[in-house]
Amino acid sequence: MNELFKKGFSQNRELSWLRFNERVLSEADDETVPALERLKFISIFSGNLEEFFMIRVGSLYSMTGLKEKIVDNKSGMTPAEQLESIFEAVKPLYKKRDRIFYEVETQLRSYGIFCLEYSELEKNEKKYVRKFFEDSIRPLLSPQVIDTHHPFPHLANNVIHIGVFLQHKKREIFGVLQIPASVPGIFYLPGNDTRYILTENIVAEYIEDLFAPYTVLEKVIFCVTRNADVNPDDEGFADEYDFRKRMKKALSRRKRLAPVRMEISTSISERFFAYFIDKLALSRAQIYKSGTPLRMDYVYDLTGKIPKIKQHILSYPKFTPVWPGCVKKGESILKQVEKRDVLLSYPFESMEPFLEMISEAADDPRVISVKITIYRLSAHAKLVEYLCRAAENGKEVTVIIELRARFDEQNNINWSERLEEAGCNVIYGFEYYKVHSKVCLITLRGKNCVQYITQIGTGNYNENTAKLYTDLSLLTADREIGRDAAEFFKNMAISNIYGVYKDLLVAPVSLKRSIMRFIDDEIAKGENGSIFIKINSLTDAEIIDKLSLASCAGVRVKMVVRGICCLLPGIPGKTENIEVSSIVGRFLEHSRIYCFGSGPDEKMYISSADFMTRNTERRVELACPVYDENIRERVHRIMEAVLSDTVKSRLLTSEGVYIEKNKSDAQLADSQRLLANNAEKESETALNTELKVFKAVKAWKKKILSFVKHEK
């Protein structure tokens, strides 16, 4: 067992994650954030917490049933101790969310946007709601009582239910009703203002009618969250050869796993508590009262119901990624990349140049093959259309698609079937390793030899999230990187996880080993050493230990870690030379950058991998070196922007809490806004340059024609 936790500079990953999610909630508490965006941050916080209980709490819940004693190597806590700490840490987050939700709703009401209780409805509105209930909701409801002939039902995961204690004559029993998924989450009332009521509140109002002839003694709206930590490798599937079928079965099992959390809309009696605890095998600590709606999916549709002028006031200014200044519009992307490397910085710059390059490759007679790894895609993906067209045009198209991308499994299953139908060679990765790398290789016929165009990114090929996540995408014709990428795809096709590569760092074999060696190189430099790391999470115990050694050697370590950070910075004699900051803003920080050293000898990589054990040891990940000097300078500017952020960045303290940076009005710096402005300026400059060239050429042609005419 790793003894890292005894060294006093690490913390439990689950508690660290909860502090990160509180950072998300703090964005909703920021009065400088527009009100509708604050409401969205509440929804994001709630969704994050839901997934946390399903996956992380679910995993710990499963561990408590094992005979083997398991201890967290960052905190020394057993699974049971971690669960106890989690349940306690979550309580104040519910109270904070309720307070913020009330404040945001109050602010929205001043703009004529009302989330109403039934008691607030006008008389004519109650009639309108009653008609809607009778016509559109009641026919879909299936109330059920629980007795000897009606056993306690399976309560679907994260679906709203209404529970009731009922009485008929001297008989008291429990009843339950599920709100069907086919029923809309909210009902809008007519009028000039935006007035709406949650569907569950409508049903709760008429619950006595639904359970007649019983009298309702007590009622509560509730939602059960179940363990969704499904590992397909643990399932007893009969067909070991069709992995797609196995994943479909795993998804169906996810719906029926053990409860790990229950949310209730109001205080309930002791007997109600006891009933739920008994039937769901929950502890009292796992039941949370929420004054905030139990499901907040409606938030994203709400904006469209609000007049444009109010949308403008209550939302972020409209943002559209720009065409990157480093790419000439209207010219072949493939030919441009053959001449020089290109770096796309999402979401500030558009993903379109990459998509256009794939579209171009689908039709280019020089292109022999297109190979790509896919982890997550949007529901409507132009990328798939282009890959299918390439296959239909006779190109060899290989797609390594990861069917175990959490909660995107069904989407990926659907896309894999579409790709196969078009003639693509679809591979599902490895049995025990998720393929999380982001790499695309285009192979072309050159004049004397085969040529490669390689794209390596930090984020998924998802056309929607490319407008919301900060990511980097490198397009390069570097021959050595191309050869490594070709070797990588060959190894993936023959299930060889232990390939050897010259330039690329590939997990689970060489990435972590190389990172550790690079840190050792900086340790050897002592106070002249420097390390910069931008990742989403840091949990790998060995890397944490090595970074502590670097700090003790005097190496200056600066890290931007968006989420979980199990390393505690600033501890004398252990991590005093390490600074950790976290940025939570309008866009999700997602890019991974590693830099070791400075000046000409600096090693710079962009990567798909966070420093988590699952990434470094149990996934197929890639890190790609950045060689082009212009692009290295661009990456440095990104590094400087995130490190100098004083608006959305917070510093992690040695106690594991986040604090604001010291700043004055003159020092206010929002890195995301700065990078967006820079991208816009570069795009405009490039466009103006092209216009000047066009006008100059046009004027030159005019002079030539005039000269020829004069000579004649």
N, C-alpha and C positions, 0 to 999 in steps of 0.2 A: 504493500500500500504506500502510495506517495505521502511523504510527511510534510509537504509544502505548507499546509495550513498551520503547522506549528511554528513556522518562521515569522508569522505575524504580519505579512504584507499581502494577504489575499482574502477575498470574501466570497460568500456563497453566490452562485450564479443566479439562482431564482430570486433572491432578495435584491440583487443588483438589477435584474430585469424589472422588478416592480418599481424600483427607483427611476429607471428609465421611463417606464410607462407613466409615472407621475409627472415626468418632464413633458410628456405629450399632453397630459391634462392641464399642466401649467400654461400651455399655449391657449387653452380655452379660458384660462383665468386672466389672460393678458388683454387689458382694455384697449390696447392699440390695434389688436386684431379685429377685423370686421365681425359683426355679430353672427352672420350666417356661417362664417369660417370657424368661429368659436364653437358653434353648434356641431360642425363637422369634426372638430378635434375631440369633442365629447364622444361622438359616435366612434371615432378611431380608437380612443382609449377603451371604450366598451368592447369593441371588436377584438382589440389586442388582448384584453383581459379574458374574454371568452376563449380565445385560442390558447392562451396560457393555461387555463384550467383544463381544457381538453387534452393538451399535449404534455405540458411539463408537470402539472399536478397529476394528470392521468398516469404519466410514467412513474412518478414517485409512489403513487397509490399502488401500481403494479409491483414495485420493488418491495413494498412492505409485506407482500405475501411470499417472498422468497426465503428459503431457509438460510441461504448464504448471507452473512453479515456484510452490508455495503455501507461504506462511509465516504462522504464527499471529501475529495482530496484538496478542496480549497477552504473548507470551514470545519472539517472534522465531524459534521453532523450526520446522523443516520437519516434515512428517508422519513421516518416518523417525526423526527425532530424538525426536519425541514418543512414538513406539512404543517406542523403546529406553528412554526414561525411565519409561514406564508399566510395561513388563515388569520393570524393576528395582525399581520402587516396590511392585509387587504381591507380590514374594517375602516380605518380612517380614510382610505381612498374612496369608499362609497359615500361617506359623509361629505368629503370635499367635492365629489362629483355632484351630489345633490345640491349643494350650495351654489356651485357654478351654474348648474342647469337652471336653477331658479333665477339667478341674476341675468343670465342670457335671455331666458324667456321674458323676463320683465322688460329688458331692453327691446326685444322684438315687438312686444305689445305696443310700445310707444310708436312703432312704425306700422301698426295695424295688422300684425301677424300674431294670431292667438292659437295656442295649443290649449284647448278648453276641457274642463271637467264637465260632466253631464249637468251638474247643478248650475253651471254658468250659462247654459243655453237659454235663449229667448223662447217664449211659449210656442211661437210658430216654428222655431228651429227644432224643438222637441217633437213636434208632429212630423216634420220632415225626416228626422232621424228615425222615428218609429216606423215610418213607411219603408225607409231603406232597410231597416232591420227585418221587417216582416217579408219584404219582397226578395231581398238579396242575401241575407245572412242566415236567418232562421232555417230555411230549407236545407242548408249545408251542415247544420250542427247535429251532433250525436251525443247528447248528455247520457251519462251512465252512473248508476248507483253501485256501490260496492257492498255486496252481501255474500251469503253462502253460494248463491247461484251466479253471482257476477264478481269474479275475482278482480283484484287490483290490477289495472291495465298497465301495459308498457307505456311509459310517458316518453314521447319522442324527444330527441336531443335538441335543445335550444328552440323549442316550440312553445308558444304561450298557451297555458292552460288556466282554467278557473276551477279552484277547489271550493267545495261548500260542505258545511255540516248541515244536515237536514233533519227535520222532525215531522213525523206523521202519526198522529195520536200519541202513543207513548214510545214510539220507536224512533231512535236516533241513528242515522247512518251517514256515511261519507259519500259525496258525489263528485264527479269530475267531468270536465268538458274541455275538449281541445279546440283551439281556434284553427281552422283549416288553413293550409298554405294558400289555397285558392282565394281566400278573402283578403282584400287589400288592407294594408296595415293601418291606414288612416282614412277618414271620410271627410271630404271638404264640404263646407256649408256654402249656400249661395250668398251673394252680397259683394260689395265693393272691397271690403277688407278680406284678408286671407285668414279664414276661421276654419279650424278643423278639430276633430276629436279622434282619439285613438280607438280603433275597432274593439279592442278588448274592454274598454270602458263602456262602450255601447252594450256589448254582450253582458257585462257584469250588471248593468242597470236593469236588464230584463231577465236576469238569471232565475228569479222566482217563477216566472211564467214557464220557463223551460223545464223546471223540475216539479211543476204541479202534478199531484196535489200536495207535495211536501212543502213545509214552511222552511225558509232559509234562516238558520240561526246565525251563521257566520260564513263569510266568503272572502276569498283572497285570489288575486291574480298571481300566478307563479310561473317559473321557467326552470327546467332542470338541465344542467350541463353534464354531459357524460364523458367518460374516458374515451378518447379517440386515438390513443397511442397505438395504432395498429401497425405491426411489423409483419408484412406478408410472409417473411421467412419463417415465422412461428406458426403459420397456419397449416393445417393438415390437408393440403390440396391434393387431389388425386392426380391431376394432370400436371406433371412437373415441367412439361415442355412448352406449354403455352402461357407465357408470363402475363399476357394481356388478360386472359381469362382469370388468372389468379388475382390480379388487381381488382377486377370487377367484383369478385367474391369478397375480397378484403373490404371494399367500400360498403357492401351490403352489411357486413358484420359490424362496421363502425357505428351503425345506428343503434345497436343494442347493448353496448357496453355499460359498465357500472357508473352510477351517478357520482360526481365529484363536487358538485355545487348546486345549491338551490337559491334562487332569488325570489323574494316575495314583495308585493307592492305595498303592503301595509302591515302594521303590528297584528299578531294573531295570538289567540289564547294558548295557554299551556297545553291543553289537550290537543289542539291543532298541531303544535310543535311536536308533541309526543307521537302523534299519528304519522306525520311525515318522517320523523326520525326512524320510526319502526319500519315503515313500508319501504323507504328508500335506503336504509342502512347508512344514514348520514349522521354526523355529529352535529350538535348545536352550532359549533364554530363554522360549519360549512353552509349555514343558512344565513343569507344576507338580505336585509331590508333595503329596498331601493325606492327613493322618491323620484328617480329618473325613469323614463319608460324602459321596460325590460328589453325591447327591441328597438333599435334606432335606424333601421334600414331606410326608413321614410325620409331621412334628412336630405339625401341626395336628390330625391324627386321634388322636394319642397321648393327648391330654388325656382324651378320652372313654373310654379304656380303663383309666383310673386311678380308684380309689375316690373318692367325693365328698369325704371328709374330707381326703384327700391333695391333691386338686385345690384345696381351699380354702387349704391351707397353701402350696402351691407355685405358685399363680397370683395375679394381681392380684385385688383384691376385685371382685366383680361390679359392673358399671357399666351403668346404663340411662339414656339421655338423658331429661331431664324435660320435661314439657309447659311451654312458656315462660310465665313469669308475666305477660308483656305481652299475652297472648292469652287471651280468655275462652273456656273450653271449653263446647261445646254451643250456641254462638251462631255466626251466619254469619261466616265468615272474610272473605268479600268485603266485607260491610258494615262490619266492624271496620277493615279497611284503608282503606275509603273515608273513614273518620273520622280516622284517624291512621296514620302510618308504623309499620311493624313490622320489627324486626331479629331474626333468628334466628341464634344462635351455636352452630354444631355443633362437636363432638358433645355438648356440655354440654346443649344444648336439642334437642328432637326435630325431625325434618323433617316430622312429621305435619301441622302446621298448613298448610304449603305444599301437601302432597299432598291434604289435605282441601279446600283452596281450589280445586284443579284439579278434584276430584271434584264439588264444588259447582257450578263453572262448567259442567261437562258437562251438568248438568240445569237450570240457571237459564235461564228464558225470556228474561231481559234480555241474556244473553251472545250476541254475534254471532260472535265468533271467538276462537280460542286459537292463539297462535304461539309456537314455542319452538325453541331451538338445543340439540342434544344431542351431547355428545362421548363420554361414557362412561355406561353404564347397568349395573345389576346384572343377573344372569342371570334373576331373577324380579322384574319391575318393575311395581308398582302404577301408576306414572305412565303407562306405556303403556296399561294397561287403561282408565284414565280418559280419556286422549286418544282412544282408539278409541271409547269410549262417547260422547264429545262429537261425534265425526264421525258416528256412527250416529244421534245425536239431531239431526242437521241443522246442527250448528255448522261453520263453516269452520275446519278445523284444518290448520295448516301446520307441518311439522317439518323443520328443517334439521339433518340428521344427518351427522356427519363419519365417513366410512368409513375414514379413514386414522388413526384413533386407535390409536397403536402397541399391538399385541398384543390390541386389542379389536375388530379389524376384523371377524372372523367374527360376533361377538356383535351388532355394529351392523348387519351385513348381514341377520342373522336378524330383528332388530327392525324394520328398514326394510320388509321384506317383510310383516310382520304389520301395520304401520301402513298400508301401501298397500292391503292387503286390506280394512281397515276403512273406507277412503274418505278417509284423510288425504292431503293434498298433501305428498309427500316430496321434498325438495330435497337434493342432495349437495354443496352448497357450491361452491367455485371450483376451477378446474383447478390453479392454482399456489399457492393460499393455503388452509391448514387453517382451518376455522372452530372456534375454541377458546373463543369467548365463551359466557357463561352467562346467557341472558336469556329471559324468558317474558313475553308480552304478552297480556292478556285485554281484549278490547274489548266494552263494554256499551252498550246503549241508555240514555241518560239522559233526564231530563225535557225538556230543551231542546236537548241536543247529545250527541254520542258521549262516553263516559267510558272512561278507561284504568286498569287495574291492572297495574303493571309489577313483575316480580321480576327482580332482578339479583344474581348471586352470585359468590363467589370460587372455588367448587368445582362439581363435576359433579352431575348429578341422579341420583346413584347412592345408592340407599337403604341399601346396606351400608356404603360408605365414609363416609356421613354420620354413622355411629356410631363412626368411627375417625379421621377427619381433622378438624382444626380449620378451619372455614370460616365465612364470614358470608353471610347471605342477606337482602337488603333487599326488603321488600314496600311499594310506595308507590302512592298515587293521584295523585302530582304530575303535573299536566297537561303541563308542558313535557317532563318525562322520558318520559311516555307518547307524546307526539308524536314525540320523537326515536326511541323504540323502534319506533313504527309506520313511520317513515321508514327505519329500519334494515332491517326485514323487507321493505319494498318494494324497497329496493336489493339485498338478497340475492336476491330473486326474479327481478330483471332483470339479475343479474350486474354490478351497478355497485359496484365496490370503493371509488369515490371520492366517497361521499356526504358531505353537509355537515350537521353536527349542532350544536345550540345548547348543550346541557348535557353530553351524553355524549361521552367521548373514545373514538375508534374507531381501532384499528390496522387496516391499516398507514398510514393517512393522518394522523390528527390526534393520536393518543395520544403518540407519542414527541416530536413537535414541541411539544405542550403541556407535557409533563414538562420539556423543556429550557427552555421559557419560564418555568415556575414556579421552576426552580432559579435562573435569571437574576434573577428578582424577589427571591429571597432573597440572592443575591450583592450586589444593589444595597443591601440593608439592612446589609451587613457583619456586625459582631459581634451585631447585633440579629436576624439571620436564623436560622431554625431549620428543619430538615428531619427528618422521621421516615419511614422506609420499612421495611415488612415484606413480604418476598417469599421465594420459594423459591430463586431463582438470580439472579446478577448477572454478565452476560458482555458486555453491549453496550458496545463500546469508547468510543463517543461520550458515553454517559451517564456512564461511569467518568471520562472526561476532564473532563466538566462538574462532577461531584461534587468532583473534585480542585480545580478552580477555586473552588468554593464554600468548601472548606476553607481555601484560601489567603486568601480574603476574610474569614475569621473566622467563617463560618457554622458553627453546631454541627449536625453530622449524626449521627444515631443510626439504625443499621440493624440489623434482625434478619433475617438471611439463612440459611435452614435449610441449604441445600446449597452449590452452587458459588458462590464469590465470587472473581472475578478481580481485584477491587480489594484492594490491601494497605493497611490502615489504619495510622495512627500514624507515618507517615514524615515527619520534619521537613521543612517547606517544601513539602510535597506533599499529605499526607493527615493531618496531625497533629490536625485537629479532627474526624476521622471515627472513630466507634466502631462495630465490627461484632461482633455476637454471634450464636450459633446455638443453637437449642433442639432437642434430640432426646429424646423421652420416650415415655410410653405411647401417646400419640396423635401422628399425623403432622401436623406444622405445615404448613398449606397455605394459609391466608388471606393475601390481598394487600391491604395498606393503604398509601396514600400521603398524607402530610400535609405541607403547605408553609406556613410561618408559624405564628403563634400568635394567641390572642385572637380578637376578632370577625372579623378578616380572614383567618383560617386557611382554607386550601383543603384539604378532606378528601375522599378518594375510596376506594372499595373496587373491586377489579378482578379480572379473570381472568388478567391478564398479569404475568409476571415480566419483569425487565429483561434479557432475552436478545434477541439480534438476531433470532432466529427468531420471538419473540413480537411485537417492536416493528415488524418489517419484513416478515415472511413469514407472519403469521397474522392472522385476523380476531379481534380482542380488544376488550373493552369495559371502560371505567372509568366508574363512576357517582358523581356528587357526593353527599355526605351533607349534607342541609340541616336536617333536624329536630334541634332542640337537644338533646332527650332522647337521641336516638340518637347524636349526636355525643359526648355525655357518656359513653355506654356504650362507644363505641369508644375514648375516652380511657382508660377504666378497663382495657380490654384491653391498650392500649399500655403503661400503667403496670405491669401484671402481667408482661408479657413482658420488659420492661426491668429489672424488679427481681428476676427469677428468678435464684436462686443455686444451685439444686439441679441442674437439667437444662440450664442455659445455660452456654455456654463462650464466652470471648472469642477473637477472631481476632487474632493478633499480626502485626507487620510482616514476620515471617519466613514467614507463611502457615500457622502451626500454631495449634492450639486449646489454650487453657489454662483451668483452672478460675478462677472469680472468687474474690476474697478474701472470706471469710465466716467468721462465728462461728456458734455454735448459735442465738444470738439473731437472726441475720440469715437463717436458712434460709427460702427461699421457693420453692415449686414452683408456677409460674404455672398449669399445667394443673389441678392439684389445687385451687388457689384459685378459678379460674374455674368449675370443677365445683361447688364448695361454694356459690359465689355464686348460680349458676343454681338450685341446689336450694333455697336460702333464699328466693329471689325467687318460685319456684314455690309453695313452702309458704305464704309470706305472702299471695300472690294467692288461693290456695285458702282460707285461713283468713278472708280478707276476704269472699270470696264466701259462705262459710258463715255469717259474722256477718250479712251482708245478708239472706241467705235466712231466718235465724232471726228477724231484726228484722221482715221483711215478714210472716212467719208469725205473729209475736206481734201485729203491727198488725192483721192480718186477724181474729185471734181477738178483739181488743178491739172492733173494729167490729161483729163478729157479736154479741158480748155486749151492746154498746150498743143495737143494733137490737132484740135480743130483749127487753131491759129496757124500751125505749120501747113495744114492743107490749104 
